[in-house]
């Protein structure tokens, strides 16, 4: 089995996203500059713009990354909420294989 290591290009994108998350959580999105992110991630300005068209695209990528990382957790929370709020009559009918009309 062959494991694929992150490409240098992919690693740079990930470093930018990690740096952005840290900076945004610390002081907010508006107060975080692209220059600060490229310095912290150790990439060039052109590398930043290779991965992200602008700061808004970076924000979108940060949200997508957050959602992807936490998707399983959200699914579990919603599943547990459904279980806790399920109507006992419906649960009983479903457990016995009956349908309620």
N, CA, C and O atoms as a printed pandas DataFrame, in Angstrom:
     atom_number atom_name residue_name chain_id  residue_number  x_coord  y_coord  z_coord
0              1         N          UNK        A               1    0.840   -1.177    0.000
1              2        CA          UNK        A               1    0.000    0.000    0.000
2              3         C          UNK        A               1    0.887    1.244    0.000
3              4         O          UNK        A               1    1.833    1.336    0.783
4              5         N          UNK        A               2    0.584    2.187   -0.870
5              6        CA          UNK        A               2    1.367    3.399   -0.992
6              7         C          UNK        A               2    0.658    4.556   -0.308
7              8         O          UNK        A               2   -0.509    4.831   -0.589
8              9         N          UNK        A               3    1.358    5.228    0.585
9             10        CA          UNK        A               3    0.806    6.414    1.235
10            11         C          UNK        A               3    1.253    7.634    0.462
11            12         O          UNK        A               3    2.426    7.762    0.109
12            13         N          UNK        A               4    0.324    8.522    0.202
13            14        CA          UNK        A               4    0.702    9.733   -0.512
14            15         C          UNK        A               4    0.926   10.854    0.497
15            16         O          UNK        A               4    0.059   11.169    1.313
16            17         N          UNK        A               5    2.086   11.432    0.417
17            18        CA          UNK        A               5    2.419   12.542    1.295
18            19         C          UNK        A               5    1.863   13.827    0.705
19            20         O          UNK        A               5    1.719   13.940   -0.513
20            21         N          UNK        A               6    1.549   14.796    1.557
21            22        CA          UNK        A               6    1.051   16.062    1.025
22            23         C          UNK        A               6    2.092   16.691    0.109
23            24         O          UNK        A               6    3.287   16.673    0.403
24            25         N          UNK        A               7    1.630   17.238   -0.990
25            26        CA          UNK        A               7    2.554   17.910   -1.897
26            27         C          UNK        A               7    3.035   19.193   -1.247
27            28         O          UNK        A               7    2.414   19.707   -0.316
28            29         N          UNK        A               8    4.128   19.693   -1.739
29            30        CA          UNK        A               8    4.659   20.949   -1.213
30            31         C          UNK        A               8    3.611   22.040   -1.366
31            32         O          UNK        A               8    3.430   22.868   -0.474
32            33         N          UNK        A               9    2.921   22.035   -2.506
33            34        CA          UNK        A               9    1.884   23.022   -2.770
34            35         C          UNK        A               9    0.746   22.873   -1.761
35            36         O          UNK        A               9    0.273   23.866   -1.209
36            37         N          UNK        A              10    0.311   21.657   -1.522
37            38        CA          UNK        A              10   -0.759   21.409   -0.565
38            39         C          UNK        A              10   -0.349   21.771    0.849
39            40         O          UNK        A              10   -1.161   22.273    1.626
40            41         N          UNK        A              11    0.903   21.519    1.184
41            42        CA          UNK        A              11    1.404   21.847    2.514
42            43         C          UNK        A              11    1.404   23.358    2.727
43            44         O          UNK        A              11    1.097   23.824    3.825
44            45         N          UNK        A              12    1.738   24.121    1.709
45            46        CA          UNK        A              12    1.732   25.584    1.822
46            47         C          UNK        A              12    0.316   26.091    2.062
47            48         O          UNK        A              12    0.109   26.981    2.886
48            49         N          UNK        A              13   -0.647   25.541    1.361
49            50        CA          UNK        A              13   -2.049   25.942    1.537
50            51         C          UNK        A              13   -2.503   25.642    2.956
51            52         O          UNK        A              13   -3.167   26.458    3.596
52            53         N          UNK        A              14   -2.137   24.467    3.437
53            54        CA          UNK        A              14   -2.521   24.069    4.801
54            55         C          UNK        A              14   -1.859   24.986    5.832
55            56         O          UNK        A              14   -2.496   25.369    6.813
56            57         N          UNK        A              15   -0.592   25.340    5.621
57            58        CA          UNK        A              15    0.090   26.255    6.554
58            59         C          UNK        A              15   -0.602   27.605    6.585
59            60         O          UNK        A              15   -0.744   28.205    7.650
60            61         N          UNK        A              16   -1.034   28.089    5.434
61            62        CA          UNK        A              16   -1.749   29.372    5.376
62            63         C          UNK        A              16   -3.060   29.258    6.158
63            64         O          UNK        A              16   -3.396   30.149    6.939
64            65         N          UNK        A              17   -3.791   28.177    5.953
65            66        CA          UNK        A              17   -5.065   27.997    6.656
66            67         C          UNK        A              17   -4.876   27.890    8.163
67            68         O          UNK        A              17   -5.660   28.457    8.924
68            69         N          UNK        A              18   -3.854   27.174    8.602
69            70        CA          UNK        A              18   -3.574   27.054   10.039
70            71         C          UNK        A              18   -3.217   28.417   10.612
71            72         O          UNK        A              18   -3.713   28.797   11.673
72            73         N          UNK        A              19   -2.364   29.147    9.916
73            74        CA          UNK        A              19   -1.958   30.485   10.366
74            75         C          UNK        A              19   -3.168   31.419   10.416
75            76         O          UNK        A              19   -3.317   32.198   11.357
76            77         N          UNK        A              20   -4.023   31.338    9.410
77            78        CA          UNK        A              20   -5.222   32.188    9.366
78            79         C          UNK        A              20   -6.163   31.863   10.518
79            80         O          UNK        A              20   -6.703   32.769   11.153
80            81         N          UNK        A              21   -6.361   30.589   10.789
81            82        CA          UNK        A              21   -7.243   30.201   11.896
82            83         C          UNK        A              21   -6.735   30.761   13.219
83            84         O          UNK        A              21   -7.505   31.310   14.007
84            85         N          UNK        A              22   -5.446   30.621   13.454
85            86        CA          UNK        A              22   -4.847   31.129   14.685
86            87         C          UNK        A              22   -5.031   32.640   14.800
87            88         O          UNK        A              22   -5.458   33.141   15.841
88            89         N          UNK        A              23   -4.711   33.356   13.740
89            90        CA          UNK        A              23   -4.798   34.813   13.760
90            91         C          UNK        A              23   -6.243   35.294   13.892
91            92         O          UNK        A              23   -6.518   36.231   14.642
92            93         N          UNK        A              24   -7.156   34.666   13.177
93            94        CA          UNK        A              24   -8.561   35.084   13.218
94            95         C          UNK        A              24   -9.161   34.836   14.601
95            96         O          UNK        A              24   -9.904   35.673   15.114
96            97         N          UNK        A              25   -8.849   33.712   15.192
97            98        CA          UNK        A              25   -9.372   33.428   16.528
98            99         C          UNK        A              25   -8.786   34.375   17.568
99           100         O          UNK        A              25   -9.434   34.704   18.561
100          101         N          UNK        A              26   -7.562   34.804   17.329
101          102        CA          UNK        A              26   -6.895   35.694   18.268
102          103         C          UNK        A              26   -7.405   37.131   18.188
103          104         O          UNK        A              26   -7.621   37.776   19.213
104          105         N          UNK        A              27   -7.601   37.638   16.941
105          106        CA          UNK        A              27   -7.932   39.065   16.835
106          107         C          UNK        A              27   -9.023   39.404   15.833
107          108         O          UNK        A              27   -9.349   40.578   15.658
108          109         N          UNK        A              28   -9.591   38.409   15.176
109          110        CA          UNK        A              28  -10.675   38.668   14.234
110          111         C          UNK        A              28  -10.199   38.688   12.794
111          112         O          UNK        A              28   -9.024   38.911   12.502
112          113         N          UNK        A              29  -11.154   38.447   11.901
113          114        CA          UNK        A              29  -10.828   38.353   10.479
114          115         C          UNK        A              29  -10.386   39.696    9.904
115          116         O          UNK        A              29   -9.393   39.766    9.179
116          117         N          UNK        A              30  -11.113   40.754   10.221
117          118        CA          UNK        A              30  -10.795   42.079    9.663
118          119         C          UNK        A              30   -9.410   42.563   10.088
119          120         O          UNK        A              30   -8.734   43.256    9.327
120          121         N          UNK        A              31   -8.992   42.205   11.286
121          122        CA          UNK        A              31   -7.703   42.669   11.792
122          123         C          UNK        A              31   -6.532   41.792   11.338
123          124         O          UNK        A              31   -5.378   42.096   11.639
124          125         N          UNK        A              32   -6.821   40.720   10.626
125          126        CA          UNK        A              32   -5.771   39.823   10.146
126          127         C          UNK        A              32   -5.394   40.208    8.724
127          128         O          UNK        A              32   -6.247   40.254    7.837
128          129         N          UNK        A              33   -4.113   40.486    8.511
129          130        CA          UNK        A              33   -3.669   40.906    7.173
130          131         C          UNK        A              33   -3.059   39.745    6.401
131          132         O          UNK        A              33   -2.559   38.779    6.976
132          133         N          UNK        A              34   -3.117   39.872    5.098
133          134        CA          UNK        A              34   -2.489   38.874    4.228
134          135         C          UNK        A              34   -0.987   38.842    4.472
135          136         O          UNK        A              34   -0.385   37.769    4.485
136          137         N          UNK        A              35   -0.381   40.000    4.666
137          138        CA          UNK        A              35    1.061   40.069    4.915
138          139         C          UNK        A              35    1.434   39.289    6.176
139          140         O          UNK        A              35    2.447   38.590    6.204
140          141         N          UNK        A              36    0.617   39.413    7.205
141          142        CA          UNK        A              36    0.859   38.681    8.450
142          143         C          UNK        A              36    0.766   37.170    8.212
143          144         O          UNK        A              36    1.564   36.399    8.745
144          145         N          UNK        A              37   -0.206   36.763    7.416
145          146        CA          UNK        A              37   -0.407   35.343    7.153
146          147         C          UNK        A              37    0.745   34.742    6.358
147          148         O          UNK        A              37    1.207   33.641    6.659
148          149         N          UNK        A              38    1.211   35.468    5.338
149          150        CA          UNK        A              38    2.301   34.913    4.526
150          151         C          UNK        A              38    3.594   34.839    5.332
151          152         O          UNK        A              38    4.378   33.903    5.171
152          153         N          UNK        A              39    3.816   35.827    6.200
153          154        CA          UNK        A              39    5.014   35.781    7.047
154          155         C          UNK        A              39    4.931   34.612    8.027
155          156         O          UNK        A              39    5.908   33.886    8.211
156          157         N          UNK        A              40    3.778   34.429    8.651
157          158        CA          UNK        A              40    3.606   33.356    9.626
158          159         C          UNK        A              40    3.635   31.971    9.008
159          160         O          UNK        A              40    4.111   31.022    9.630
160          161         N          UNK        A              41    3.128   31.847    7.783
161          162        CA          UNK        A              41    3.087   30.546    7.105
162          163         C          UNK        A              41    4.389   30.246    6.368
163          164         O          UNK        A              41    4.618   29.115    5.939
164          165         N          UNK        A              42    5.238   31.255    6.224
165          166        CA          UNK        A              42    6.506   31.049    5.526
166          167         C          UNK        A              42    6.346   30.850    4.029
167          168         O          UNK        A              42    7.051   30.045    3.421
168          169         N          UNK        A              43    5.410   31.593    3.439
169          170        CA          UNK        A              43    5.185   31.514    1.990
170          171         C          UNK        A              43    5.317   32.903    1.384
171          172         O          UNK        A              43    5.329   33.906    2.098
172          173         N          UNK        A              44    5.415   32.950    0.077
173          174        CA          UNK        A              44    5.482   34.235   -0.612
174          175         C          UNK        A              44    4.071   34.759   -0.869
175          176         O          UNK        A              44    3.092   34.023   -0.755
176          177         N          UNK        A              45    3.986   36.020   -1.211
177          178        CA          UNK        A              45    2.695   36.623   -1.541
178          179         C          UNK        A              45    2.093   35.946   -2.769
179          180         O          UNK        A              45    0.884   35.724   -2.838
180          181         N          UNK        A              46    2.951   35.622   -3.737
181          182        CA          UNK        A              46    2.429   34.951   -4.934
182          183         C          UNK        A              46    1.910   33.553   -4.592
183          184         O          UNK        A              46    0.958   33.082   -5.215
184          185         N          UNK        A              47    2.524   32.884   -3.610
185          186        CA          UNK        A              47    2.027   31.573   -3.178
186          187         C          UNK        A              47    0.644   31.719   -2.539
187          188         O          UNK        A              47   -0.238   30.889   -2.759
188          189         N          UNK        A              48    0.462   32.774   -1.750
189          190        CA          UNK        A              48   -0.854   33.010   -1.155
190          191         C          UNK        A              48   -1.896   33.168   -2.258
191          192         O          UNK        A              48   -2.950   32.534   -2.220
192          193         N          UNK        A              49   -1.598   34.012   -3.231
193          194        CA          UNK        A              49   -2.570   34.278   -4.291
194          195         C          UNK        A              49   -2.703   33.115   -5.286
195          196         O          UNK        A              49   -3.657   33.075   -6.063
196          197         N          UNK        A              50   -1.775   32.195   -5.267
197          198        CA          UNK        A              50   -1.926   30.977   -6.051
198          199         C          UNK        A              50   -3.053   30.126   -5.455
199          200         O          UNK        A              50   -3.855   29.535   -6.179
200          201         N          UNK        A              51   -3.094   30.078   -4.141
201          202        CA          UNK        A              51   -4.083   29.252   -3.438
202          203         C          UNK        A              51   -5.410   29.961   -3.208
203          204         O          UNK        A              51   -6.461   29.319   -3.198
204          205         N          UNK        A              52   -5.374   31.275   -3.024
205          206        CA          UNK        A              52   -6.589   32.036   -2.714
206          207         C          UNK        A              52   -6.627   33.302   -3.556
207          208         O          UNK        A              52   -5.673   34.079   -3.577
208          209         N          UNK        A              53   -7.745   33.499   -4.250
209          210        CA          UNK        A              53   -7.888   34.672   -5.118
210          211         C          UNK        A              53   -7.815   35.967   -4.313
211          212         O          UNK        A              53   -7.232   36.956   -4.757
212          213         N          UNK        A              54   -8.417   35.946   -3.118
213          214        CA          UNK        A              54   -8.423   37.115   -2.246
214          215         C          UNK        A              54   -8.736   36.665   -0.826
215          216         O          UNK        A              54   -8.865   35.470   -0.559
216          217         N          UNK        A              55   -8.855   37.611    0.065
217          218        CA          UNK        A              55   -9.100   37.290    1.463
218          219         C          UNK        A              55  -10.477   36.645    1.652
219          220         O          UNK        A              55  -10.649   35.815    2.545
220          221         N          UNK        A              56  -11.449   37.013    0.830
221          222        CA          UNK        A              56  -12.772   36.401    0.920
222          223         C          UNK        A              56  -12.729   34.916    0.568
223          224         O          UNK        A              56  -13.417   34.106    1.189
224          225         N          UNK        A              57  -11.924   34.568   -0.424
225          226        CA          UNK        A              57  -11.778   33.154   -0.777
226          227         C          UNK        A              57  -11.083   32.390    0.348
227          228         O          UNK        A              57  -11.396   31.226    0.598
228          229         N          UNK        A              58  -10.149   33.038    1.018
229          230        CA          UNK        A              58   -9.514   32.434    2.186
230          231         C          UNK        A              58  -10.565   32.161    3.260
231          232         O          UNK        A              58  -10.569   31.086    3.860
232          233         N          UNK        A              59  -11.454   33.118    3.507
233          234        CA          UNK        A              59  -12.513   32.939    4.507
234          235         C          UNK        A              59  -13.394   31.748    4.143
235          236         O          UNK        A              59  -13.749   30.948    5.009
236          237         N          UNK        A              60  -13.742   31.632    2.879
237          238        CA          UNK        A              60  -14.566   30.513    2.410
238          239         C          UNK        A              60  -13.837   29.184    2.642
239          240         O          UNK        A              60  -14.442   28.214    3.099
240          241         N          UNK        A              61  -12.552   29.145    2.329
241          242        CA          UNK        A              61  -11.758   27.928    2.524
242          243         C          UNK        A              61  -11.643   27.584    4.006
243          244         O          UNK        A              61  -11.648   26.410    4.377
244          245         N          UNK        A              62  -11.539   28.599    4.846
245          246        CA          UNK        A              62  -11.479   28.362    6.291
246          247         C          UNK        A              62  -12.779   27.733    6.788
247          248         O          UNK        A              62  -12.754   26.810    7.602
248          249         N          UNK        A              63  -13.903   28.230    6.302
249          250        CA          UNK        A              63  -15.196   27.672    6.699
250          251         C          UNK        A              63  -15.353   26.242    6.188
251          252         O          UNK        A              63  -15.815   25.370    6.923
252          253         N          UNK        A              64  -14.974   25.997    4.941
253          254        CA          UNK        A              64  -15.072   24.649    4.375
254          255         C          UNK        A              64  -14.194   23.672    5.167
255          256         O          UNK        A              64  -14.596   22.538    5.431
256          257         N          UNK        A              65  -13.012   24.118    5.535
257          258        CA          UNK        A              65  -12.093   23.286    6.314
258          259         C          UNK        A              65  -12.675   22.993    7.685
259          260         O          UNK        A              65  -12.619   21.858    8.159
260          261         N          UNK        A              66  -13.233   24.011    8.319
261          262        CA          UNK        A              66  -13.841   23.840    9.641
262          263         C          UNK        A              66  -15.005   22.850    9.573
263          264         O          UNK        A              66  -15.120   21.950   10.405
264          265         N          UNK        A              67  -15.852   23.029    8.582
265          266        CA          UNK        A              67  -17.013   22.139    8.428
266          267         C          UNK        A              67  -16.561   20.710    8.162
267          268         O          UNK        A              67  -17.098   19.771    8.748
268          269         N          UNK        A              68  -15.587   20.540    7.292
269          270        CA          UNK        A              68  -15.097   19.193    6.977
270          271         C          UNK        A              68  -14.510   18.526    8.216
271          272         O          UNK        A              68  -14.742   17.339    8.444
272          273         N          UNK        A              69  -13.758   19.267    9.013
273          274        CA          UNK        A              69  -13.135   18.706   10.208
274          275         C          UNK        A              69  -14.163   18.346   11.274
275          276         O          UNK        A              69  -13.957   17.418   12.055
276          277         N          UNK        A              70  -15.257   19.076   11.301
277          278        CA          UNK        A              70  -16.239   18.881   12.365
278          279         C          UNK        A              70  -17.529   18.216   11.895
279          280         O          UNK        A              70  -18.489   18.121   12.659
280          281         N          UNK        A              71  -17.560   17.760   10.659
281          282        CA          UNK        A              71  -18.767   17.166   10.099
282          283         C          UNK        A              71  -19.244   15.949   10.897
283          284         O          UNK        A              71  -20.434   15.824   11.186
284          285         N          UNK        A              72  -18.335   15.068   11.247
285          286        CA          UNK        A              72  -18.713   13.867   12.000
286          287         C          UNK        A              72  -19.268   14.248   13.371
287          288         O          UNK        A              72  -20.242   13.659   13.840
288          289         N          UNK        A              73  -18.651   15.221   13.999
289          290        CA          UNK        A              73  -19.129   15.662   15.302
290          291         C          UNK        A              73  -20.542   16.238   15.193
291          292         O          UNK        A              73  -21.400   15.945   16.026
292          293         N          UNK        A              74  -20.783   17.053   14.172
293          294        CA          UNK        A              74  -22.114   17.629   13.978
294          295         C          UNK        A              74  -23.145   16.543   13.703
295          296         O          UNK        A              74  -24.258   16.599   14.224
296          297         N          UNK        A              75  -22.786   15.562   12.895
297          298        CA          UNK        A              75  -23.703   14.466   12.579
298          299         C          UNK        A              75  -24.064   13.700   13.846
299          300         O          UNK        A              75  -25.223   13.335   14.045
300          301         N          UNK        A              76  -23.084   13.457   14.693
301          302        CA          UNK        A              76  -23.335   12.745   15.940
302          303         C          UNK        A              76  -24.237   13.555   16.870
303          304         O          UNK        A              76  -25.136   12.996   17.497
304          305         N          UNK        A              77  -24.009   14.833   16.961
305          306        CA          UNK        A              77  -24.850   15.698   17.803
306          307         C          UNK        A              77  -26.287   15.684   17.304
307          308         O          UNK        A              77  -27.219   15.568   18.099
308          309         N          UNK        A              78  -26.473   15.803   15.995
309          310        CA          UNK        A              78  -27.824   15.798   15.438
310          311         C          UNK        A              78  -28.508   14.443   15.624
311          312         O          UNK        A              78  -29.704   14.377   15.907
312          313         N          UNK        A              79  -27.743   13.371   15.464
313          314        CA          UNK        A              79  -28.307   12.036   15.674
314          315         C          UNK        A              79  -28.752   11.868   17.120
315          316         O          UNK        A              79  -29.837   11.349   17.384
316          317         N          UNK        A              80  -27.917   12.305   18.053
317          318        CA          UNK        A              80  -28.266   12.196   19.470
318          319         C          UNK        A              80  -29.443   13.081   19.816
319          320         O          UNK        A              80  -30.282   12.696   20.630
320          321         N          UNK        A              81  -29.528   14.263   19.216
321          322        CA          UNK        A              81  -30.665   15.155   19.460
322          323         C          UNK        A              81  -31.959   14.516   18.968
323          324         O          UNK        A              81  -32.992   14.599   19.632
324          325         N          UNK        A              82  -31.895   13.878   17.797
325          326        CA          UNK        A              82  -33.073   13.169   17.280
326          327         C          UNK        A              82  -33.508   12.064   18.231
327          328         O          UNK        A              82  -34.699   11.894   18.491
328          329         N          UNK        A              83  -32.539   11.314   18.748
329          330        CA          UNK        A              83  -32.869   10.231   19.675
330          331         C          UNK        A              83  -33.510   10.766   20.947
331          332         O          UNK        A              83  -34.464   10.178   21.456
332          333         N          UNK        A              84  -33.000   11.861   21.458
333          334        CA          UNK        A              84  -33.513   12.425   22.706
334          335         C          UNK        A              84  -34.894   13.042   22.544
335          336         O          UNK        A              84  -35.659   13.101   23.507
336          337         N          UNK        A              85  -35.221   13.499   21.352
337          338        CA          UNK        A              85  -36.493   14.193   21.135
338          339         C          UNK        A              85  -37.496   13.367   20.348
339          340         O          UNK        A              85  -38.510   13.887   19.882
340          341         N          UNK        A              86  -37.214   12.089   20.201
341          342        CA          UNK        A              86  -38.116   11.246   19.444
342          343         C          UNK        A              86  -39.374   10.986   20.269
343          344         O          UNK        A              86  -39.302   10.770   21.479
344          345         N          UNK        A              87  -40.494   11.008   19.617
345          346        CA          UNK        A              87  -41.784   10.719   20.250
346          347         C          UNK        A              87  -41.797    9.262   20.708
347          348         O          UNK        A              87  -41.551    8.372   19.893
348          349         N          UNK        A              88  -42.079    8.987   21.995
349          350        CA          UNK        A              88  -42.066    7.612   22.498
350          351         C          UNK        A              88  -43.041    6.695   21.746
351          352         O          UNK        A              88  -42.737    5.520   21.538
352          353         N          UNK        A              89  -44.187    7.204   21.344
353          354        CA          UNK        A              89  -45.152    6.376   20.608
354          355         C          UNK        A              89  -44.590    5.966   19.255
355          356         O          UNK        A              89  -44.709    4.810   18.849
356          357         N          UNK        A              90  -43.979    6.914   18.561
357          358        CA          UNK        A              90  -43.382    6.623   17.259
358          359         C          UNK        A              90  -42.253    5.618   17.419
359          360         O          UNK        A              90  -42.118    4.701   16.609
360          361         N          UNK        A              91  -41.435    5.784   18.468
361          362        CA          UNK        A              91  -40.333    4.855   18.713
362          363         C          UNK        A              91  -40.867    3.451   18.962
363          364         O          UNK        A              91  -40.306    2.476   18.459
364          365         N          UNK        A              92  -41.935    3.341   19.726
365          366        CA          UNK        A              92  -42.522    2.022   20.008
366          367         C          UNK        A              92  -43.056    1.377   18.743
367          368         O          UNK        A              92  -42.824    0.192   18.502
368          369         N          UNK        A              93  -43.756    2.134   17.947
369          370        CA          UNK        A              93  -44.304    1.607   16.687
370          371         C          UNK        A              93  -43.175    1.159   15.772
371          372         O          UNK        A              93  -43.260    0.101   15.149
372          373         N          UNK        A              94  -42.119    1.958   15.688
373          374        CA          UNK        A              94  -40.988    1.618   14.815
374          375         C          UNK        A              94  -40.272    0.376   15.317
375          376         O          UNK        A              94  -39.843   -0.457   14.519
376          377         N          UNK        A              95  -40.137    0.242   16.630
377          378        CA          UNK        A              95  -39.416   -0.894   17.204
378          379         C          UNK        A              95  -40.116   -2.215   16.914
379          380         O          UNK        A              95  -39.458   -3.242   16.749
380          381         N          UNK        A              96  -41.432   -2.196   16.853
381          382        CA          UNK        A              96  -42.158   -3.441   16.606
382          383         C          UNK        A              96  -42.369   -3.689   15.116
383          384         O          UNK        A              96  -42.972   -4.692   14.733
384          385         N          UNK        A              97  -41.873   -2.773   14.265
385          386        CA          UNK        A              97  -41.998   -2.951   12.816
386          387         C          UNK        A              97  -43.344   -2.553   12.267
387          388         O          UNK        A              97  -43.678   -2.892   11.132
388          389         N          UNK        A              98  -44.117   -1.845   13.050
389          390        CA          UNK        A              98  -45.445   -1.412   12.627
390          391         C          UNK        A              98  -45.366   -0.002   12.026
391          392         O          UNK        A              98  -44.450    0.765   12.323
392          393         N          UNK        A              99  -46.318    0.307   11.200
393          394        CA          UNK        A              99  -46.377    1.677   10.685
394          395         C          UNK        A              99  -47.627    2.327   11.250
395          396         O          UNK        A              99  -48.684    1.703   11.336
396          397         N          UNK        A             100  -47.496    3.550   11.620
397          398        CA          UNK        A             100  -48.593    4.300   12.190
398          399         C          UNK        A             100  -49.310    5.056   11.096
399          400         O          UNK        A             100  -48.667    5.754   10.312
400          401         N          UNK        A             101  -50.589    4.941   11.020
401          402        CA          UNK        A             101  -51.336    5.653    9.980
402          403         C          UNK        A             101  -52.276    6.625   10.583
403          404         O          UNK        A             101  -52.993    7.319    9.862
